[in-house]
Amino acid sequence: MEKSITPARTADAATHLPDGASSGVTSARHQGKHDALTGLSDRCAIRARIDSALQRSRSNKSSTALLLIDINGFKLVNHTHGQEIGDLLLMTVASRLQGQIRQGESAGRLGDNEFVVLCEQVGQAATMSLLAERINDILRQPVVIAGLTLSVTASVGIVVDSDGTQTANDMLRHADAAVQAVKARGDGGWQFFSAHIHEPAQQRMKIASGLSMALARNEFSPHFQAIVVADSGRIVGAELLLRWNPPEGPVSPTVFIPIAEMTGAIIEIGAWVFRQACLAEANWRRRWGEQAPYVSVNVSTRQLNDETLVDMFAAALRETGADPTRLLLEITETALMADIDKNLNVLHRLADLGLRLAIDDFGTGYSSLAQLTRMPVNVLKVDKAFVDNIDKDPESRAVIRAVLSMGRALGLKLVAEGVENSDQQAELCAHGCDFIQGYHFHRPLPEAAFVDTVEREIRDGALGAAIPLHFIIYVSTTPAPMTRPAFDALLKQARSFNRTVGITGCLIYQDCCFMQMLEGKKEVVEALMEKVKLDPRHCDVRTVVEGPARRRAFVDWSMNFLDLTPRPDEPDFTQWQGRAISLTELAEDARTCYKYMTAYMGRS
């Protein structure tokens, strides 16, 4: 059942604890050092109690257990609703923990959102998992504070000393390692400390220590992965990817970035990364002018919550002379959704600097269309998870198609990540993706190697050259009226072929006449026209208009199709129609034909 708490109750935390705190909380104030907010034992008292419990366990050859309880999402509550609400929530947690402990058990608060439960004379270690389950269950129950309904979960680390070899520091350190293992799973719950999580915990501590000195030791370096035009492979941008090379050897970003986030080191590291992006943009623009690729750089969740972020970025732009419109900030969808209202304010301030914004890993964060339209976003980056199976899995293909269609409707550019083969590239082009990124074209490169790559493209004339585009509209007649199965066979064949060779267009059928628009590379369009002329389904083939095109009218590399055969549900046009105009007659006016065909853009 939900409990209601108002801020006025903070006036006397000693006597007005939420959720009906037992007298044990109050009496704890008279037993050594205690936490002023919750009345539980504080960090110093907890250490003393653990030491005493371990001494007793050595004497009576019993086991001692410690549960470290980390409240998930508490910082977000505190940041969103204020410290007063956060304090009341902590009081609720303390009261609920106190309600779960039994004889031989005691609760304490280490600080911030960390609590402990100490258990003596533990018979079976498995009973501690039952206690952890009870704690999680009671903490999940919602609580109403000042009209706000809040729910929290916990990550619980359990350590058991059964042989009297551990110290209080050991117990706390091992319990924290177990908590981190729970957090790494991302599902809340509990975890016993064991040898198999000890080594990762030690490794995390080593990495955290190394990160604190990495900038001073000049151990970071920027790499750049090209972002290219989907159909041509022409480089238009590059994502800056951070690399760390300490003396012991390189550390993967998938390993050190989460630790940098957790420790807060990402703030200083992120500022350095953004400055490197600014320097690269300014240098490339001086070297190549308008042909210079834009620079894309990642911004983490922790950075978004840093109040100095916007001012820090503004200073870097001023000092380096970088053009903010040629810098793209990538922010993950899940990070944005964590606190949408606060993040919207930050996004608008960044956009006011002239910076462009992209939602990274789009499709994984379940943001609504309404939220997306509120953001000053320029680019959607489609998550690699959907790209991986686009050439094999209908569901991935459907997601990609939906995301790309939505992005185009909102006037956004679309970038697909993780493209590794030509089949994936063809599928993405077929659905109208603007840009792609992945090993199929370029791996991440040190800046010098990336510059050489761009120089080579400019030297070969590829960087500034657009792929020539040609279009043709023709009409033809059919030897007999087309049936639905015949249409289906024709479209299946055409769409498969077009996707392979990069043809787009639209086919219209009316009264035994076809009118079709084809667009693609000139030699491919011309070759296809020769096949059409030899196809027995087409007679009296006649070209209406052809020539170079500045852009594609149809972005979906398939083939739009419209059957204009009258349907029973159509209005009766008899009394309004002077005469029927066939497609072959319409073909006498090339401009009208072009407008007529392109009016069906995006329909099928």
C-alpha positions as CSV (number, residue, x, y, z in Angstrom):
1,M,0.0,0.0,0.0
2,E,1.3,3.5,-0.8
3,K,2.3,5.7,2.0
4,S,2.1,9.5,1.8
5,I,4.8,11.7,3.3
6,T,5.1,15.5,3.3
7,P,8.2,17.5,3.5
8,A,7.2,19.0,6.8
9,R,8.2,15.8,8.4
10,T,11.9,16.5,8.0
11,A,11.7,18.9,10.9
12,D,12.4,16.1,13.5
13,A,13.8,13.0,11.9
14,A,14.4,11.5,15.3
15,T,10.8,11.2,16.2
16,H,8.9,11.4,12.8
17,L,10.3,8.7,10.6
18,P,8.2,7.6,7.7
19,D,6.6,4.2,7.2
20,G,6.1,3.6,11.0
21,A,9.7,3.2,12.0
22,S,10.2,1.0,15.0
23,S,11.6,2.3,18.3
24,G,14.8,0.5,17.4
25,V,15.7,3.3,15.1
26,T,15.2,5.9,17.9
27,S,17.1,3.8,20.4
28,A,20.0,3.6,17.9
29,R,20.7,7.2,18.6
30,H,21.8,6.3,22.1
31,Q,24.2,3.6,20.9
32,G,27.5,5.1,19.8
33,K,27.6,7.1,16.5
34,H,24.6,7.3,14.3
35,D,23.4,8.8,11.1
36,A,21.7,12.1,11.8
37,L,19.1,11.7,9.0
38,T,18.0,8.1,9.5
39,G,19.0,7.2,13.0
40,L,20.9,4.1,11.8
41,S,24.5,3.4,12.6
42,D,26.9,5.6,10.6
43,R,30.0,4.4,8.7
44,C,32.3,4.6,11.7
45,A,29.9,2.7,13.9
46,I,29.3,0.1,11.2
47,R,33.0,-0.7,10.9
48,A,33.2,-1.1,14.7
49,R,30.2,-3.4,14.7
50,I,31.6,-5.5,11.9
51,D,34.9,-5.9,13.7
52,S,33.2,-6.9,16.9
53,A,30.9,-9.4,15.1
54,L,34.0,-10.9,13.3
55,Q,35.8,-11.3,16.7
56,R,32.7,-13.0,18.2
57,S,32.4,-15.3,15.2
58,R,36.0,-16.4,15.6
59,S,35.4,-17.3,19.2
60,N,32.2,-19.3,18.7
61,K,33.1,-20.6,15.2
62,S,30.1,-19.1,13.6
63,S,29.6,-17.1,10.3
64,T,29.0,-13.4,9.9
65,A,27.3,-11.9,6.8
66,L,27.1,-8.4,5.4
67,L,24.5,-7.1,2.9
68,L,25.5,-3.9,1.1
69,I,22.3,-2.2,-0.3
70,D,22.8,0.4,-3.1
71,I,19.6,2.2,-3.9
72,N,19.3,2.4,-7.7
73,G,18.3,5.7,-9.3
74,F,18.5,7.7,-6.1
75,K,20.7,10.4,-7.5
76,L,18.1,11.0,-10.3
77,V,15.4,11.4,-7.6
78,N,17.5,13.8,-5.7
79,H,18.5,15.8,-8.8
80,T,14.9,15.9,-10.2
81,H,12.9,16.5,-7.1
82,G,15.4,18.1,-4.7
83,Q,17.3,17.1,-1.6
84,E,14.4,17.4,0.8
85,I,12.4,14.7,-1.2
86,G,15.6,12.6,-1.4
87,D,16.1,12.8,2.3
88,L,12.5,11.7,3.0
89,L,13.0,8.8,0.6
90,L,16.2,7.7,2.5
91,M,14.3,7.9,5.7
92,T,11.7,5.6,4.2
93,V,14.4,3.1,3.1
94,A,15.9,3.2,6.5
95,S,12.6,2.5,8.1
96,R,11.8,-0.4,5.8
97,L,15.2,-1.9,6.3
98,Q,14.8,-1.7,10.1
99,G,11.5,-3.5,9.7
100,Q,13.2,-6.4,8.0
101,I,15.9,-7.2,10.4
102,R,15.6,-9.7,13.2
103,Q,17.5,-10.7,16.3
104,G,21.2,-10.8,15.7
105,E,20.9,-8.4,12.8
106,S,21.5,-4.6,12.6
107,A,21.2,-2.0,9.9
108,G,23.3,1.0,9.1
109,R,23.9,3.7,6.5
110,L,27.3,4.1,4.9
111,G,26.4,7.4,3.3
112,D,24.5,8.8,0.3
113,N,22.3,5.9,-1.0
114,E,24.3,3.0,0.5
115,F,23.0,1.0,3.5
116,V,24.2,-2.2,5.2
117,V,22.6,-5.0,7.2
118,L,25.0,-7.0,9.4
119,C,24.0,-10.5,10.4
120,E,25.7,-12.7,13.1
121,Q,25.6,-16.4,13.8
122,V,24.5,-17.2,10.3
123,G,23.6,-20.8,10.0
124,Q,23.3,-21.2,6.2
125,A,24.6,-18.7,3.7
126,A,21.5,-19.3,1.5
127,T,19.3,-17.6,4.1
128,M,21.0,-14.3,3.2
129,S,19.6,-14.5,-0.3
130,L,16.1,-14.8,1.3
131,L,16.8,-11.7,3.3
132,A,18.0,-9.9,0.2
133,E,14.8,-10.9,-1.6
134,R,12.7,-9.6,1.3
135,I,14.6,-6.3,1.2
136,N,14.2,-5.9,-2.5
137,D,10.5,-6.7,-2.3
138,I,9.8,-4.2,0.5
139,L,11.8,-1.4,-1.2
140,R,9.9,-1.9,-4.5
141,Q,6.7,-0.9,-2.8
142,P,5.8,2.7,-3.9
143,V,5.9,5.6,-1.5
144,V,4.1,8.9,-1.9
145,I,6.1,11.9,-0.9
146,A,4.5,15.4,-1.2
147,G,2.2,14.1,-3.9
148,L,4.9,12.3,-5.8
149,T,4.8,8.5,-6.2
150,L,8.3,7.1,-6.1
151,S,9.5,3.6,-6.5
152,V,13.1,2.4,-6.0
153,T,15.0,-0.8,-6.5
154,A,18.2,-2.0,-4.9
155,S,21.4,-3.7,-5.9
156,V,22.4,-6.0,-3.0
157,G,25.9,-7.4,-2.5
158,I,26.3,-10.2,0.0
159,V,29.5,-11.4,1.6
160,V,29.8,-14.2,4.2
161,D,32.8,-14.7,6.4
162,S,32.7,-18.4,7.5
163,D,36.3,-18.9,8.5
164,G,37.2,-15.8,10.4
165,T,39.8,-14.5,7.9
166,Q,38.2,-11.3,6.8
167,T,38.4,-7.8,8.2
168,A,35.7,-5.1,8.2
169,N,37.5,-3.5,5.2
170,D,37.5,-6.8,3.4
171,M,33.8,-7.3,4.1
172,L,32.8,-3.9,2.8
173,R,35.1,-4.1,-0.2
174,H,33.9,-7.5,-1.2
175,A,30.2,-6.6,-0.7
176,D,30.8,-3.5,-3.0
177,A,32.3,-5.8,-5.6
178,A,29.2,-7.9,-5.5
179,V,27.0,-4.8,-5.8
180,Q,29.0,-3.8,-8.9
181,A,28.4,-7.2,-10.4
182,V,24.6,-6.7,-9.9
183,K,24.8,-3.3,-11.5
184,A,26.8,-4.7,-14.5
185,R,23.9,-7.1,-15.1
186,G,21.5,-4.2,-15.1
187,D,18.6,-6.0,-13.5
188,G,18.8,-5.1,-9.8
189,G,18.6,-8.0,-7.4
190,W,21.4,-9.6,-5.4
191,Q,24.8,-11.3,-5.8
192,F,27.0,-13.2,-3.4
193,F,30.7,-12.2,-3.5
194,S,32.8,-15.0,-4.8
195,A,36.3,-15.5,-6.3
196,H,35.1,-15.1,-9.8
197,I,33.9,-11.5,-9.2
198,H,36.9,-10.6,-7.1
199,E,39.3,-10.3,-10.1
200,P,36.9,-8.0,-12.1
201,A,36.5,-5.9,-9.0
202,Q,40.2,-5.6,-8.6
203,Q,40.5,-4.8,-12.3
204,R,37.9,-2.0,-12.0
205,M,39.8,-0.5,-9.1
206,K,43.0,-0.6,-11.2
207,I,41.3,1.0,-14.2
208,A,39.7,3.7,-12.1
209,S,43.1,4.5,-10.6
210,G,44.7,4.6,-14.0
211,L,42.0,6.8,-15.5
212,S,42.6,9.5,-12.8
213,M,46.1,10.0,-14.2
214,A,45.6,9.1,-17.8
215,L,45.2,12.7,-19.1
216,A,48.2,14.0,-17.2
217,R,50.3,11.1,-18.7
218,N,49.0,11.8,-22.2
219,E,47.7,8.3,-22.6
220,F,44.6,9.1,-24.5
221,S,44.4,9.5,-28.3
222,P,41.5,10.3,-30.7
223,H,40.7,7.9,-33.6
224,F,38.3,8.7,-36.3
225,Q,35.8,6.4,-38.1
226,A,34.5,7.8,-41.4
227,I,30.8,8.4,-42.0
228,V,30.0,8.0,-45.7
229,V,27.2,8.6,-48.2
230,A,25.1,5.4,-48.2
231,D,25.2,4.7,-51.9
232,S,28.5,6.1,-53.0
233,G,30.8,5.7,-50.0
234,R,31.9,9.3,-50.2
235,I,33.3,10.5,-46.8
236,V,31.2,13.3,-45.3
237,G,32.0,13.0,-41.6
238,A,33.9,11.2,-38.9
239,E,33.1,10.0,-35.4
240,L,35.8,10.7,-32.8
241,L,36.4,7.5,-30.9
242,L,38.6,7.7,-27.7
243,R,41.5,5.2,-27.3
244,W,43.4,4.6,-24.1
245,N,46.9,3.2,-24.2
246,P,48.4,3.0,-20.7
247,P,51.9,1.4,-20.3
248,E,50.4,-2.0,-19.5
249,G,48.6,-2.1,-22.9
250,P,45.5,-0.7,-24.6
251,V,42.2,-0.9,-22.7
252,S,38.9,-1.2,-24.6
253,P,36.5,1.7,-24.4
254,T,33.7,-0.8,-23.6
255,V,35.7,-1.5,-20.4
256,F,37.0,2.0,-19.3
257,I,34.1,4.3,-20.4
258,P,31.5,2.7,-17.9
259,I,34.1,3.0,-15.1
260,A,34.9,6.6,-16.1
261,E,31.1,7.3,-15.9
262,M,30.8,5.6,-12.5
263,T,33.7,7.4,-10.9
264,G,33.0,10.8,-12.5
265,A,36.3,10.9,-14.4
266,I,34.2,11.1,-17.6
267,I,33.7,14.9,-17.0
268,E,37.3,15.8,-17.4
269,I,37.9,13.2,-20.1
270,G,34.8,14.3,-22.0
271,A,36.0,17.9,-21.9
272,W,39.3,16.8,-23.4
273,V,37.6,14.7,-26.1
274,F,35.4,17.6,-27.1
275,R,38.4,19.9,-27.4
276,Q,40.1,17.3,-29.6
277,A,37.0,17.3,-31.8
278,C,37.1,21.1,-32.0
279,L,40.8,21.1,-33.0
280,A,40.2,18.4,-35.7
281,E,37.3,20.4,-37.2
282,A,39.3,23.6,-37.3
283,N,42.4,21.9,-38.8
284,W,40.4,20.0,-41.4
285,R,38.5,23.1,-42.4
286,R,41.7,25.0,-42.9
287,R,43.1,22.1,-44.9
288,W,40.0,21.2,-47.1
289,G,37.5,24.1,-46.8
290,E,33.9,23.1,-47.5
291,Q,35.0,19.6,-48.5
292,A,36.1,18.9,-44.9
293,P,34.2,16.2,-43.1
294,Y,32.2,17.2,-40.1
295,V,33.2,15.8,-36.7
296,S,30.9,13.7,-34.5
297,V,31.6,13.3,-30.8
298,N,29.8,11.4,-28.0
299,V,28.4,13.0,-24.9
300,S,27.7,10.7,-21.9
301,T,24.9,10.6,-19.4
302,R,27.2,11.9,-16.7
303,Q,28.3,14.8,-18.8
304,L,24.6,15.8,-19.4
305,N,24.1,16.1,-15.7
306,D,27.2,18.3,-15.3
307,E,26.1,21.9,-14.8
308,T,29.3,23.2,-16.3
309,L,28.9,21.3,-19.6
310,V,27.5,24.1,-21.8
311,D,30.0,26.7,-20.6
312,M,32.9,24.3,-21.0
313,F,31.9,23.5,-24.6
314,A,31.4,27.2,-25.4
315,A,34.9,28.0,-24.1
316,A,36.4,25.2,-26.2
317,L,34.7,26.6,-29.3
318,R,36.0,30.1,-28.7
319,E,39.6,28.9,-27.9
320,T,39.9,26.6,-30.9
321,G,38.0,28.6,-33.5
322,A,35.9,25.5,-34.4
323,D,32.7,25.9,-36.4
324,P,29.9,24.6,-34.2
325,T,27.7,23.8,-37.2
326,R,30.3,21.3,-38.3
327,L,30.3,19.5,-35.0
328,L,27.7,16.8,-34.1
329,L,27.1,15.8,-30.5
330,E,25.9,12.2,-30.2
331,I,23.8,11.4,-27.2
332,T,22.2,8.0,-26.6
333,E,18.5,7.7,-26.6
334,T,18.5,6.0,-23.2
335,A,20.5,8.8,-21.7
336,L,18.0,11.4,-23.0
337,M,15.0,9.5,-21.7
338,A,16.4,9.3,-18.2
339,D,15.4,12.8,-17.4
340,I,13.8,14.2,-20.5
341,D,12.7,17.7,-19.2
342,K,16.1,18.5,-17.7
343,N,18.0,17.1,-20.7
344,L,15.8,19.1,-23.1
345,N,17.0,22.3,-21.4
346,V,20.6,21.2,-21.8
347,L,20.0,20.2,-25.5
348,H,18.5,23.6,-26.3
349,R,21.4,25.4,-24.7
350,L,23.9,23.3,-26.7
351,A,21.9,24.0,-29.9
352,D,22.0,27.7,-29.1
353,L,25.8,27.5,-29.4
354,G,25.3,26.3,-33.0
355,L,26.1,22.7,-32.3
356,R,24.2,20.0,-34.1
357,L,22.7,17.1,-32.2
358,A,22.2,13.4,-32.9
359,I,20.3,10.7,-31.1
360,D,22.7,7.7,-30.9
361,D,21.5,4.1,-30.8
362,F,18.1,5.2,-31.9
363,G,15.5,2.5,-31.5
364,T,16.7,1.1,-28.2
365,G,15.4,3.7,-25.8
366,Y,11.7,3.5,-26.5
367,S,11.3,7.3,-26.8
368,S,7.9,8.4,-28.0
369,L,7.4,10.5,-31.2
370,A,6.1,13.3,-29.0
371,Q,9.3,13.4,-27.1
372,L,11.4,13.3,-30.3
373,T,9.6,16.3,-31.8
374,R,10.5,18.4,-28.7
375,M,14.2,17.9,-29.2
376,P,16.4,20.1,-31.3
377,V,17.8,17.1,-33.1
378,N,19.3,17.0,-36.6
379,V,20.4,13.4,-37.0
380,L,19.2,9.9,-35.9
381,K,21.8,7.2,-35.7
382,V,20.3,3.7,-36.1
383,D,21.6,1.2,-33.6
384,K,23.9,-1.5,-34.9
385,A,21.6,-4.2,-33.3
386,F,19.1,-3.6,-36.0
387,V,21.6,-3.2,-38.8
388,D,23.3,-6.6,-38.0
389,N,20.3,-8.6,-39.3
390,I,18.7,-6.3,-41.8
391,D,19.6,-8.4,-44.8
392,K,18.2,-11.6,-43.1
393,D,15.6,-10.7,-40.5
394,P,12.2,-9.3,-41.5
395,E,11.7,-7.7,-38.1
396,S,15.0,-5.8,-38.2
397,R,14.1,-4.7,-41.7
398,A,10.7,-3.5,-40.5
399,V,12.3,-1.5,-37.6
400,I,14.8,0.1,-39.9
401,R,12.2,1.0,-42.5
402,A,9.9,2.5,-39.8
403,V,12.8,4.5,-38.2
404,L,14.0,5.8,-41.6
405,S,10.5,6.8,-42.7
406,M,9.9,8.6,-39.4
407,G,13.2,10.4,-39.6
408,R,12.5,11.6,-43.2
409,A,9.1,12.8,-42.2
410,L,10.7,14.9,-39.4
411,G,13.3,16.3,-41.8
412,L,16.2,14.5,-40.0
413,K,19.3,12.9,-41.6
414,L,19.7,9.1,-40.9
415,V,23.0,7.4,-40.1
416,A,23.2,3.6,-39.8
417,E,26.0,2.2,-37.6
418,G,27.8,-1.1,-37.8
419,V,27.5,-1.7,-41.5
420,E,29.8,-4.6,-42.3
421,N,28.9,-5.9,-45.7
422,S,27.5,-5.0,-49.1
423,D,24.2,-6.7,-48.4
424,Q,23.5,-4.5,-45.4
425,Q,24.5,-1.4,-47.4
426,A,22.1,-2.4,-50.2
427,E,19.2,-2.9,-47.8
428,L,19.9,0.5,-46.1
429,C,20.1,2.2,-49.5
430,A,16.9,0.5,-50.4
431,H,15.1,2.1,-47.5
432,G,16.5,5.5,-48.1
433,C,19.2,5.8,-45.5
434,D,21.4,8.9,-46.0
435,F,24.7,7.9,-44.4
436,I,26.4,4.7,-43.1
437,Q,29.3,4.0,-40.8
438,G,31.1,0.7,-40.3
439,Y,33.9,-1.7,-41.3
440,H,32.5,-2.2,-44.8
441,F,34.0,1.1,-45.7
442,H,36.4,2.3,-43.0
443,R,37.7,1.2,-39.6
444,P,38.6,3.7,-36.9
445,L,41.9,5.3,-37.8
446,P,44.4,7.5,-36.0
447,E,44.1,11.1,-37.2
448,A,47.1,11.0,-39.4
449,A,45.8,7.9,-41.2
450,F,42.3,9.4,-41.5
451,V,43.7,12.6,-43.0
452,D,45.7,10.5,-45.6
453,T,42.4,8.7,-46.5
454,V,40.6,11.9,-47.1
455,E,43.5,13.4,-49.0
456,R,43.5,10.3,-51.3
457,E,39.8,10.7,-52.0
458,I,40.3,14.4,-52.9
459,R,43.2,13.5,-55.1
460,D,41.2,10.9,-56.9
461,G,38.3,13.3,-57.2
462,A,35.9,11.1,-55.2
463,L,35.3,13.4,-52.2
464,G,33.7,16.3,-54.0
465,A,32.1,14.3,-56.8
466,A,28.5,13.2,-56.5
467,I,27.4,9.9,-58.2
468,P,25.8,10.9,-61.6
469,L,22.1,10.3,-61.5
470,H,19.9,9.6,-64.5
471,F,16.1,9.3,-64.9
472,I,13.8,8.1,-67.6
473,I,10.0,8.0,-67.9
474,Y,8.5,5.6,-70.5
475,V,5.1,4.3,-71.5
476,S,4.1,0.9,-72.9
477,T,1.1,-1.2,-73.5
478,T,0.3,-4.8,-72.4
479,P,-0.9,-7.5,-74.9
480,A,-3.7,-8.3,-72.4
481,P,-5.2,-7.0,-69.2
482,M,-2.9,-7.7,-66.2
483,T,-4.2,-10.0,-63.4
484,R,-3.2,-9.7,-59.8
485,P,-0.9,-12.8,-59.8
486,A,0.8,-11.3,-62.9
487,F,1.3,-8.0,-61.1
488,D,2.7,-9.8,-58.1
489,A,5.2,-11.7,-60.2
490,L,6.3,-8.6,-62.0
491,L,6.7,-6.6,-58.8
492,K,8.6,-9.3,-57.0
493,Q,11.1,-9.6,-59.9
494,A,11.4,-5.8,-60.3
495,R,11.9,-5.0,-56.6
496,S,14.5,-7.7,-56.2
497,F,16.5,-6.5,-59.2
498,N,16.2,-2.8,-58.4
499,R,17.4,-3.3,-54.9
500,T,20.5,-5.1,-56.2
501,V,21.4,-2.5,-58.9
502,G,20.3,0.7,-57.1
503,I,17.2,1.6,-59.2
504,T,14.3,3.6,-57.7
505,G,11.1,4.7,-59.3
506,C,7.4,4.1,-59.7
507,L,5.2,2.0,-62.0
508,I,1.6,2.9,-62.8
509,Y,-0.9,0.7,-64.6
510,Q,-4.2,1.8,-66.2
511,D,-6.3,0.2,-68.9
512,C,-3.6,-2.1,-70.4
513,C,-1.0,0.7,-70.3
514,F,2.1,1.1,-68.2
515,M,3.9,4.4,-67.3
516,Q,7.1,3.9,-65.4
517,M,9.8,6.2,-64.0
518,L,13.3,4.8,-63.4
519,E,16.2,6.5,-61.7
520,G,19.8,5.5,-60.9
521,K,23.2,5.4,-62.6
522,K,22.8,6.2,-66.3
523,E,24.4,2.9,-67.6
524,V,22.2,0.9,-65.2
525,V,19.0,2.7,-66.3
526,E,19.8,2.3,-69.9
527,A,20.6,-1.4,-69.5
528,L,17.3,-1.9,-67.8
529,M,15.4,-0.1,-70.6
530,E,16.9,-2.5,-73.1
531,K,15.5,-5.4,-71.0
532,V,12.1,-3.7,-70.8
533,K,12.0,-3.4,-74.6
534,L,12.6,-7.2,-74.9
535,D,10.0,-8.1,-72.2
536,P,6.9,-9.6,-73.8
537,R,4.8,-7.9,-71.1
538,H,5.7,-4.5,-72.6
539,C,4.6,-3.5,-76.1
540,D,5.1,-0.2,-78.0
541,V,7.7,1.0,-75.5
542,R,8.1,4.8,-75.9
543,T,10.4,7.2,-74.0
544,V,8.6,10.2,-72.6
545,V,11.6,12.1,-71.1
546,E,15.0,11.3,-69.8
547,G,18.1,13.2,-68.6
548,P,20.3,13.9,-65.6
549,A,18.6,14.3,-62.1
550,R,19.9,16.4,-59.2
551,R,18.4,14.0,-56.7
552,R,16.2,10.9,-56.4
553,A,12.5,11.5,-56.4
554,F,12.0,8.1,-54.8
555,V,14.2,7.1,-51.9
556,D,13.0,3.6,-51.4
557,W,15.1,1.3,-53.5
558,S,12.3,-1.0,-54.4
559,M,9.5,0.1,-56.8
560,N,6.4,2.0,-56.0
561,F,3.3,0.6,-57.8
562,L,-0.1,2.0,-58.4
563,D,-3.0,0.1,-60.1
564,L,-5.4,2.8,-61.4
565,T,-8.0,0.2,-62.4
566,P,-11.4,1.5,-61.2
567,R,-12.5,0.0,-57.8
568,P,-16.0,-0.6,-56.6
569,D,-15.6,1.9,-53.7
570,E,-14.6,4.8,-55.9
571,P,-17.0,7.7,-56.7
572,D,-19.0,7.6,-59.9
573,F,-17.2,10.0,-62.4
574,T,-19.5,9.2,-65.4
575,Q,-21.4,12.5,-65.5
576,W,-18.2,14.6,-64.9
577,Q,-15.9,13.0,-67.4
578,G,-15.8,14.4,-70.9
579,R,-13.4,11.7,-72.1
580,A,-10.9,9.3,-70.6
581,I,-7.3,10.2,-71.0
582,S,-5.0,7.2,-71.3
583,L,-1.4,7.1,-70.1
584,T,-0.2,7.1,-73.7
585,E,-2.0,10.4,-74.3
586,L,-0.7,11.8,-71.1
587,A,2.8,11.0,-72.3
588,E,2.5,13.8,-74.9
589,D,3.2,16.3,-72.1
590,A,6.6,15.4,-70.6
591,R,6.4,17.9,-67.7
592,T,2.9,16.8,-66.7
593,C,4.1,13.2,-66.8
594,Y,7.0,14.0,-64.5
595,K,4.8,15.9,-62.0
596,Y,2.2,13.1,-62.2
597,M,4.8,10.4,-61.5
598,T,6.6,12.2,-58.6
599,A,3.2,13.0,-57.0
600,Y,3.2,9.4,-56.0
601,M,6.4,9.6,-54.0
602,G,6.4,7.4,-51.0
603,R,3.2,5.6,-51.9
604,S,2.9,2.0,-52.7
